[in-house]
Amino acid sequence: MNCIVQFHINSNKYVVPDYNNIGVNEELFRCSLISVKEYAKRINCDYMLVEDKRINHKHPTFERFDLFFNNNWWEKYEHILYLDTDLIVWPDSPDIFKMYTNTTTFKPCEDRIAKRRSTEWHKEYVKDIVLKEFPGEVLQQNRFNAGVFMLNKHSANAISKFLDYKNIDIDDNSLLIYAMLKSGVKIEPMDWRFNKKNGTESWFGHAYGQKKFQTPFDLIEKAKKIFSKN
């Protein structure tokens, strides 16, 4: 059995509520939940929205790490797809679980922006954090946005050994990249269309940065027309 998981907890319950200026657009959030639930139903997998603290570190963005540390997930599920709550699954998206069936690989989405940047840019970007131990070409090929990834028991257990959020003080996305690379787990990049920045013609459209609070915003306007229940 497979499952799609999203996390949503009020950031005011955490010690750094304004972490990385992450905010919630309520219209986008509602459309995201509807789109993901409808997708889960269409492809016949479970869906879960986690609304309680489990990791309780800094900000709710770290709660996704529960998928790596909590083995209860793997008593029921073979694959888990994690999705941010500012992401829209468009109605014609294919069944991601049928496309990626390997039960040992870690599956982020290909990051075309990272690959277009030079190896020198990548080395400069990480010069003050633990990722600096990896060559620029490794970072260029393997950086990803953690708003979408697919896990299984093998990859979760391998990566969790290096996901030391209590002692490594970097952002959660960079920490997950670091843990993935340190673990040596086999990486299977998924199609970039499953995590397209502000994508309205992709499979999954991921609202990027502060643009999601601008009006009008094409991704939200399209999502409202399709998924709004008001």
Backbone bond lengths (Angstrom), bond angles and torsions (degrees), N, CA, C in turn:
res aa  C-N    CA-C-N  psi(-1)  N-CA   C-N-CA  omega(-1)  CA-C   N-CA-C  phi
1 M - - - 1.461 - - 1.530 109.49 -
2 N 1.325 116.25 144.31 1.458 122.09 179.07 1.521 110.72 -116.20
3 C 1.336 115.59 161.27 1.463 119.89 -177.23 1.527 110.31 -145.70
4 I 1.324 115.85 145.21 1.464 122.41 169.65 1.521 107.28 -106.50
5 V 1.336 116.33 131.77 1.461 121.49 -175.02 1.522 110.22 -125.08
6 Q 1.330 115.64 134.78 1.459 122.80 170.21 1.520 108.27 -126.73
7 F 1.333 116.37 154.08 1.458 122.44 178.78 1.526 108.58 -120.77
8 H 1.340 115.31 138.46 1.473 119.37 176.82 1.522 108.61 -151.26
9 I 1.345 115.69 105.96 1.463 122.17 177.61 1.522 107.43 -132.91
10 N 1.306 117.05 140.76 1.464 122.41 -179.61 1.529 110.02 -58.85
11 S 1.332 116.99 123.24 1.467 120.54 -176.95 1.521 112.92 -66.45
12 N 1.323 118.19 -19.49 1.466 120.77 179.05 1.523 112.65 -67.56
13 K 1.316 116.67 -9.79 1.459 121.21 177.20 1.530 112.16 -85.82
14 Y 1.340 116.71 2.12 1.464 121.20 -174.57 1.521 110.75 -117.97
15 V 1.327 116.01 164.21 1.463 120.71 -174.25 1.528 113.13 -74.84
16 V 1.336 116.89 -22.08 1.475 120.14 177.28 1.531 108.34 -125.60
17 P 1.331 117.57 73.61 1.466 120.10 -174.03 1.520 114.68 -64.09
18 D 1.343 117.46 -23.89 1.467 120.33 -179.53 1.524 112.15 -101.90
19 Y 1.310 116.85 23.59 1.463 123.24 -178.87 1.531 110.88 -49.77
20 N 1.334 116.05 124.59 1.466 123.32 177.01 1.528 114.06 54.05
21 N 1.341 116.28 21.00 1.466 121.12 -178.96 1.526 112.77 55.89
22 I 1.327 115.26 32.49 1.459 119.65 177.11 1.523 108.45 -77.43
23 G 1.301 116.90 125.15 1.456 120.93 178.37 1.513 110.77 -127.58
24 V 1.318 116.56 174.56 1.459 121.90 -178.18 1.525 109.29 -119.91
25 N 1.314 116.47 122.08 1.454 122.13 168.70 1.525 106.48 -91.10
26 E 1.323 116.82 112.38 1.462 120.62 -171.48 1.523 112.57 -63.54
27 E 1.321 117.89 -37.09 1.473 120.00 177.07 1.517 110.57 -63.28
28 L 1.309 116.04 -44.72 1.458 120.40 178.50 1.516 111.11 -63.68
29 F 1.325 116.57 -42.48 1.463 121.31 179.16 1.532 111.09 -58.80
30 R 1.336 116.68 -47.12 1.468 119.80 -179.65 1.530 111.51 -62.70
31 C 1.333 116.14 -42.71 1.461 119.50 179.41 1.525 111.21 -66.67
32 S 1.324 117.14 -36.78 1.456 121.01 177.96 1.520 110.79 -60.01
33 L 1.329 116.56 -49.40 1.464 120.07 -179.02 1.522 111.66 -60.39
34 I 1.325 116.54 -43.89 1.463 119.37 -179.94 1.522 110.53 -63.38
35 S 1.337 116.13 -46.01 1.471 119.45 -176.93 1.524 111.48 -63.89
36 V 1.326 116.90 -39.96 1.463 120.49 -178.11 1.532 110.64 -72.02
37 K 1.328 116.81 -40.35 1.464 119.60 177.86 1.523 111.26 -62.74
38 E 1.322 116.44 -41.71 1.465 120.01 179.28 1.526 110.93 -66.07
39 Y 1.313 116.21 -37.90 1.469 120.43 177.27 1.526 110.48 -64.59
40 A 1.331 116.67 -46.14 1.472 120.40 179.42 1.519 111.14 -59.01
41 K 1.317 116.10 -41.03 1.469 119.90 179.00 1.524 110.41 -65.35
42 R 1.328 116.38 -41.26 1.467 120.52 -177.27 1.520 111.85 -66.35
43 I 1.331 117.48 -37.37 1.467 119.39 -177.80 1.524 112.10 -96.64
44 N 1.321 116.83 6.04 1.470 123.15 172.75 1.524 112.77 62.12
45 C 1.342 114.83 54.63 1.456 119.65 172.72 1.525 108.78 -131.40
46 D 1.319 116.90 165.71 1.460 120.72 177.69 1.526 110.33 -74.24
47 Y 1.330 114.34 159.42 1.458 121.17 174.66 1.522 107.87 -133.56
48 M 1.337 116.53 140.22 1.453 120.39 176.34 1.522 110.68 -141.28
49 L 1.326 115.66 131.06 1.458 122.10 171.28 1.525 106.96 -106.36
50 V 1.328 117.17 116.46 1.462 122.12 -179.10 1.525 107.96 -90.51
51 E 1.325 116.36 124.33 1.462 121.13 -176.25 1.527 112.59 -123.74
52 D 1.326 116.87 13.44 1.457 120.70 178.88 1.528 110.61 -121.61
53 K 1.330 115.92 150.58 1.457 121.18 178.49 1.520 111.45 -65.95
54 R 1.303 116.01 136.48 1.454 121.11 175.16 1.530 110.78 -130.68
55 I 1.312 117.11 -48.63 1.461 122.11 176.82 1.521 110.35 -83.75
56 N 1.307 117.10 -44.02 1.476 124.17 176.71 1.528 111.81 55.26
57 H 1.327 115.63 54.45 1.466 120.78 179.69 1.523 109.80 -127.66
58 K 1.308 116.56 114.82 1.465 124.74 173.76 1.522 114.51 62.85
59 H 1.339 116.54 -60.05 1.464 121.97 -166.95 1.532 108.62 -157.42
60 P 1.337 118.24 153.29 1.473 119.24 -177.83 1.520 115.10 -61.50
61 T 1.328 119.03 -16.05 1.468 119.43 178.77 1.529 111.80 -62.39
62 F 1.347 117.33 -23.19 1.459 120.60 177.80 1.526 112.59 -79.78
63 E 1.326 118.31 -10.47 1.462 120.31 -176.42 1.524 112.53 -63.59
64 R 1.334 116.78 -25.56 1.463 119.53 179.38 1.527 111.77 -59.89
65 F 1.336 116.87 -20.46 1.467 119.92 179.39 1.531 112.07 -65.61
66 D 1.319 116.72 -15.96 1.471 119.61 175.96 1.523 111.08 -57.91
67 L 1.307 117.13 -30.13 1.466 120.96 179.52 1.524 111.72 -64.15
68 F 1.331 116.67 -23.61 1.464 121.29 -179.71 1.522 112.30 -91.15
69 F 1.319 116.88 -32.79 1.464 120.51 -172.84 1.532 114.07 -97.56
70 N 1.291 117.83 -22.90 1.458 121.74 -173.21 1.526 109.75 -98.22
71 N 1.312 116.28 101.89 1.466 120.65 -176.70 1.518 113.74 -70.26
72 N 1.328 116.97 -9.58 1.469 118.93 176.25 1.522 111.80 -60.54
73 W 1.332 117.04 -29.27 1.462 119.51 177.83 1.521 111.29 -58.61
74 W 1.322 115.89 -35.39 1.466 119.94 -170.65 1.517 112.97 -90.11
75 E 1.330 116.66 0.76 1.467 119.40 172.43 1.528 110.95 -74.33
76 K 1.340 115.78 -20.79 1.467 119.68 -176.18 1.524 113.16 -118.64
77 Y 1.335 116.93 -33.10 1.463 119.14 -169.24 1.519 113.09 -112.20
78 E 1.323 115.39 142.22 1.460 121.64 174.68 1.525 110.74 -86.62
79 H 1.329 115.86 -42.06 1.461 121.72 178.05 1.523 109.19 -130.41
80 I 1.335 116.24 142.04 1.462 121.50 172.95 1.517 108.23 -126.87
81 L 1.332 115.29 128.99 1.459 121.73 175.04 1.520 108.02 -102.20
82 Y 1.329 116.03 118.41 1.464 120.57 175.79 1.519 109.10 -91.83
83 L 1.357 116.33 135.42 1.457 121.89 176.69 1.521 109.95 -134.40
84 D 1.334 116.72 136.21 1.460 121.58 170.88 1.525 110.22 -63.93
85 T 1.329 115.82 160.51 1.463 119.94 -179.81 1.532 113.01 -92.93
86 D 1.339 116.97 11.92 1.466 120.29 169.89 1.524 109.87 -113.97
87 L 1.325 114.71 29.98 1.458 122.50 -177.41 1.526 109.63 -119.61
88 I 1.331 115.97 137.14 1.459 122.11 178.99 1.521 109.61 -110.17
89 V 1.330 115.87 131.38 1.464 121.34 172.84 1.528 107.22 -96.93
90 W 1.305 116.30 115.67 1.461 119.89 -177.66 1.527 111.14 -77.28
91 P 1.335 117.32 150.85 1.476 121.28 -169.99 1.522 115.69 -59.70
92 D 1.338 119.22 -24.64 1.463 120.47 -177.94 1.525 112.79 -95.72
93 S 1.334 117.45 14.35 1.467 120.14 -179.07 1.524 111.02 -67.97
94 P 1.342 117.83 137.17 1.467 120.34 179.11 1.522 111.71 -73.34
95 D 1.315 115.60 168.53 1.463 122.70 179.44 1.529 108.96 -75.17
96 I 1.312 115.91 105.43 1.461 121.26 -175.55 1.530 112.00 -65.04
97 F 1.331 117.03 -31.39 1.464 119.95 -178.66 1.534 112.00 -71.55
98 K 1.318 117.33 -26.76 1.457 120.43 176.41 1.523 111.36 -77.72
99 M 1.326 116.47 -25.10 1.460 120.60 -178.85 1.526 112.20 -81.69
100 Y 1.343 116.38 -28.60 1.468 120.79 -175.23 1.527 108.74 -130.42
101 T 1.319 115.60 101.37 1.468 120.57 -170.30 1.521 114.19 -112.56
102 N 1.326 117.77 -7.28 1.468 120.78 -177.09 1.531 110.00 -61.55
103 T 1.324 117.16 132.96 1.464 121.73 -174.34 1.531 113.53 -97.67
104 T 1.333 117.50 13.54 1.466 119.69 177.29 1.527 113.28 -127.07
105 T 1.318 118.64 -21.10 1.460 120.93 -174.76 1.526 111.94 -81.62
106 F 1.350 114.48 153.26 1.458 120.98 169.89 1.519 107.50 -95.27
107 K 1.343 116.39 135.40 1.457 120.48 -168.78 1.535 111.84 -124.15
108 P 1.329 117.56 89.95 1.461 120.93 167.48 1.531 107.90 -87.46
109 C 1.319 116.98 174.86 1.462 120.22 174.57 1.521 110.36 -92.08
110 E 1.311 115.51 145.72 1.461 119.91 175.13 1.524 109.16 -57.20
111 D 1.329 116.06 133.81 1.463 121.61 179.47 1.532 107.93 -107.65
112 R 1.315 116.18 97.62 1.469 120.19 -176.45 1.528 111.84 -68.17
113 I 1.328 116.65 -30.03 1.457 119.78 179.05 1.524 110.13 -65.83
114 A 1.342 116.56 -44.49 1.469 120.76 178.79 1.526 110.71 -60.82
115 K 1.312 117.12 -40.55 1.462 120.30 -177.91 1.524 112.20 -69.73
116 R 1.323 117.01 -25.70 1.466 119.41 178.45 1.524 112.26 -78.01
117 R 1.325 117.14 -21.00 1.464 120.11 178.94 1.527 110.09 -78.62
118 S 1.309 116.22 149.27 1.460 120.96 -176.92 1.523 111.60 -71.12
119 T 1.323 116.10 160.42 1.462 119.92 176.06 1.525 109.96 -64.04
120 E 1.330 116.65 -32.15 1.466 120.43 178.17 1.520 110.74 -65.10
121 W 1.331 116.47 -39.90 1.469 120.19 177.66 1.521 110.16 -60.52
122 H 1.310 116.73 -44.56 1.466 120.86 -178.96 1.528 111.07 -63.47
123 K 1.312 117.51 -41.56 1.473 120.01 179.21 1.529 111.24 -64.65
124 E 1.306 116.37 -39.55 1.459 120.61 178.76 1.529 110.75 -67.67
125 Y 1.317 116.61 -39.30 1.467 122.08 -176.61 1.523 111.89 -62.40
126 V 1.325 117.24 -33.02 1.472 120.74 -175.03 1.529 112.93 -107.74
127 K 1.314 118.21 13.87 1.463 120.40 -170.74 1.524 113.90 -62.08
128 D 1.353 117.37 -21.38 1.464 119.88 -177.18 1.522 113.51 -109.87
129 I 1.334 117.91 10.37 1.466 120.52 -179.00 1.528 109.95 -129.91
130 V 1.320 115.94 172.50 1.470 120.56 -173.32 1.522 113.50 -62.03
131 L 1.311 118.36 -22.12 1.461 120.46 179.03 1.526 112.53 -65.16
132 K 1.320 117.27 -11.11 1.465 120.44 -178.50 1.524 112.10 -64.35
133 E 1.330 118.31 -15.47 1.463 119.59 -179.95 1.522 112.55 -73.97
134 F 1.345 116.78 -11.81 1.461 120.01 -179.13 1.528 110.61 -98.71
135 P 1.335 117.71 141.27 1.466 120.65 178.53 1.525 111.91 -60.27
136 G 1.325 115.58 152.26 1.457 120.36 -179.59 1.511 113.15 -57.14
137 E 1.334 117.37 -36.44 1.464 119.94 -178.47 1.537 111.67 -69.85
138 V 1.327 116.88 -30.65 1.469 120.36 176.37 1.526 109.73 -68.08
139 L 1.319 116.89 -43.96 1.458 120.82 178.26 1.523 110.48 -65.86
140 Q 1.296 116.75 -40.38 1.467 120.98 179.96 1.529 110.96 -58.68
141 Q 1.299 116.70 -40.06 1.462 121.00 -176.79 1.522 113.61 -84.00
142 N 1.343 117.37 -20.43 1.463 118.87 -169.26 1.524 116.07 -122.28
143 R 1.328 118.32 -4.67 1.468 118.64 175.14 1.519 108.86 -62.36
144 F 1.326 116.45 148.40 1.461 120.32 178.92 1.518 109.53 -154.67
145 N 1.312 115.22 162.06 1.456 121.35 173.65 1.520 108.51 -91.96
146 A 1.338 116.66 126.82 1.466 121.91 -171.90 1.521 113.30 -84.31
147 G 1.337 117.62 17.39 1.457 120.14 174.95 1.504 113.26 -74.98
148 V 1.334 116.22 -15.41 1.469 122.72 178.06 1.520 108.01 -143.49
149 F 1.323 116.49 124.20 1.462 120.04 169.54 1.522 108.54 -159.51
150 M 1.340 115.34 157.18 1.460 120.98 178.94 1.521 109.61 -118.67
151 L 1.319 114.78 134.04 1.461 122.93 -176.86 1.518 111.65 -118.61
152 N 1.316 115.12 159.65 1.460 123.62 165.93 1.522 106.73 -138.81
153 K 1.303 117.23 175.44 1.460 120.60 -175.76 1.522 111.60 -60.01
154 H 1.332 117.34 -42.99 1.462 120.87 -177.19 1.526 111.22 -62.18
155 S 1.333 116.94 -50.39 1.461 119.48 -177.14 1.521 111.74 -69.37
156 A 1.324 117.63 -35.30 1.465 120.71 177.94 1.526 110.73 -62.54
157 N 1.318 116.80 -46.43 1.463 120.56 -179.02 1.528 111.77 -66.20
158 A 1.324 116.74 -37.74 1.464 120.25 -179.91 1.528 111.16 -66.59
159 I 1.317 116.75 -46.24 1.464 121.68 -175.78 1.528 111.68 -72.87
160 S 1.327 117.46 -34.79 1.469 120.79 -175.68 1.528 112.64 -58.43
161 K 1.321 117.38 -28.90 1.475 121.17 -178.77 1.532 112.26 -63.12
162 F 1.324 116.96 -21.33 1.469 121.08 -176.28 1.535 112.38 -117.16
163 L 1.300 116.67 4.64 1.463 121.59 -176.97 1.530 108.93 -90.70
164 D 1.325 115.27 64.32 1.463 122.39 -170.72 1.531 110.36 -89.51
165 Y 1.325 116.53 71.38 1.462 121.13 -175.61 1.529 112.55 -67.20
166 K 1.317 117.92 -21.40 1.468 120.55 -179.20 1.527 112.42 -74.86
167 N 1.321 117.55 -25.70 1.462 120.55 -174.10 1.523 114.60 -120.05
168 I 1.323 117.68 -15.09 1.460 120.88 178.16 1.521 107.82 -105.55
169 D 1.316 116.16 110.38 1.462 120.94 -171.47 1.529 110.92 -94.02
170 I 1.327 115.66 74.95 1.457 122.07 172.21 1.519 108.27 -134.08
171 D 1.326 116.37 169.56 1.460 118.77 -178.38 1.523 110.35 -64.70
172 D 1.325 115.61 156.48 1.458 121.36 -172.55 1.525 112.80 -62.46
173 N 1.334 117.66 -35.88 1.463 120.20 179.51 1.525 110.61 -65.69
174 S 1.344 116.92 -47.33 1.467 120.66 179.01 1.524 111.30 -63.92
175 L 1.326 116.96 -36.17 1.459 120.15 179.38 1.523 111.12 -65.35
176 L 1.317 116.75 -38.88 1.460 119.47 178.83 1.528 110.86 -67.42
177 I 1.321 117.41 -38.51 1.470 120.37 175.61 1.534 109.98 -62.70
178 Y 1.332 116.04 -44.94 1.463 120.85 178.75 1.526 110.86 -58.48
179 A 1.327 116.94 -49.04 1.465 120.87 -178.02 1.520 111.38 -63.64
180 M 1.318 116.51 -39.15 1.463 120.68 177.69 1.526 110.66 -60.77
181 L 1.332 116.64 -47.76 1.457 120.09 -177.78 1.531 111.91 -69.06
182 K 1.334 117.33 -39.97 1.463 120.75 179.00 1.529 111.52 -65.49
183 S 1.311 116.98 -33.79 1.467 120.79 -175.40 1.520 112.73 -69.32
184 G 1.333 116.56 -25.73 1.457 119.64 -175.73 1.513 113.80 75.30
185 V 1.321 117.33 9.21 1.459 120.68 179.87 1.520 109.62 -62.32
186 K 1.309 116.80 145.49 1.464 120.35 177.71 1.525 109.20 -69.20
187 I 1.334 115.94 131.68 1.457 121.96 -176.52 1.526 109.19 -103.45
188 E 1.321 116.23 129.54 1.462 121.96 178.11 1.534 108.45 -121.57
189 P 1.330 117.62 94.74 1.471 119.33 -176.98 1.526 111.62 -64.90
190 M 1.315 115.54 135.16 1.456 121.19 175.69 1.528 109.57 -90.99
191 D 1.311 115.79 161.95 1.461 122.00 -178.54 1.531 110.77 -56.00
192 W 1.336 116.57 135.53 1.465 121.96 -177.95 1.524 112.56 -59.40
193 R 1.332 116.62 -22.14 1.469 119.36 -179.51 1.517 113.04 -68.44
194 F 1.335 117.43 -10.87 1.462 120.78 174.30 1.536 112.09 -85.22
195 N 1.313 117.35 -1.44 1.471 119.72 175.83 1.533 108.75 -155.65
196 K 1.323 115.74 70.36 1.467 120.85 -177.15 1.524 109.53 -98.49
197 K 1.320 115.14 122.10 1.457 120.83 179.21 1.519 110.62 -57.43
198 N 1.341 115.66 119.92 1.466 122.62 179.05 1.529 112.44 53.63
199 G 1.325 116.36 30.77 1.463 120.75 -173.13 1.520 113.72 -79.74
200 T 1.315 115.89 122.53 1.473 120.32 175.88 1.524 111.44 -105.16
201 E 1.332 117.37 -12.21 1.463 120.96 179.44 1.527 111.06 -117.47
202 S 1.315 116.84 14.30 1.462 122.07 179.31 1.527 108.85 -96.06
203 W 1.341 116.63 -164.93 1.467 120.10 173.93 1.527 110.28 -87.79
204 F 1.333 115.93 -50.01 1.462 121.06 173.97 1.530 107.35 -117.47
205 G 1.316 117.49 129.99 1.456 121.79 176.47 1.515 110.15 -106.22
206 H 1.326 116.80 123.82 1.460 121.99 -173.70 1.528 109.22 -111.33
207 A 1.310 117.23 113.72 1.468 121.24 179.12 1.516 109.55 -63.02
208 Y 1.316 116.33 130.07 1.455 120.66 -171.25 1.521 111.82 -110.93
209 G 1.326 115.99 126.83 1.456 122.20 171.50 1.516 114.14 58.20
210 Q 1.309 115.01 -145.45 1.458 120.71 -175.25 1.528 112.49 -79.90
211 K 1.314 117.71 -6.35 1.463 119.74 179.64 1.520 111.19 -61.53
212 K 1.336 116.70 -26.18 1.468 119.25 -177.98 1.520 112.70 -68.51
213 F 1.334 117.11 -9.41 1.466 120.11 177.52 1.534 111.98 -102.55
214 Q 1.329 116.17 0.45 1.451 119.81 178.87 1.527 110.82 -84.56
215 T 1.324 116.00 153.84 1.459 121.80 178.68 1.523 109.33 -130.23
216 P 1.341 118.65 129.04 1.469 125.42 -5.51 1.535 111.34 -80.95
217 F 1.296 115.57 159.75 1.456 122.61 177.42 1.527 106.59 -129.37
218 D 1.338 116.88 117.98 1.465 121.78 -170.66 1.523 112.58 -54.13
219 L 1.340 116.73 -42.82 1.464 119.81 -176.50 1.532 110.73 -62.22
220 I 1.324 116.97 -44.79 1.462 120.19 -179.41 1.520 111.01 -68.44
221 E 1.318 116.77 -41.58 1.465 119.57 -179.18 1.518 111.32 -61.95
222 K 1.328 117.15 -42.40 1.465 120.12 177.24 1.526 111.02 -66.34
223 A 1.335 116.15 -42.88 1.470 120.05 -179.32 1.527 111.33 -62.40
224 K 1.319 117.40 -40.61 1.463 121.18 -179.96 1.524 110.95 -62.55
225 K 1.324 117.17 -39.70 1.463 120.89 -179.69 1.536 111.03 -64.36
226 I 1.331 115.25 -34.95 1.469 119.57 -176.77 1.520 112.68 -87.97
227 F 1.340 116.56 -41.92 1.464 119.81 -166.81 1.523 115.26 -113.81
228 S 1.317 118.30 -11.23 1.462 118.85 -176.98 1.521 110.48 -65.35
229 K 1.334 116.49 132.35 1.454 122.11 179.49 1.531 111.43 -100.72
230 N 1.343 116.77 6.04 1.459 120.14 -179.42 1.522 111.15 -78.81
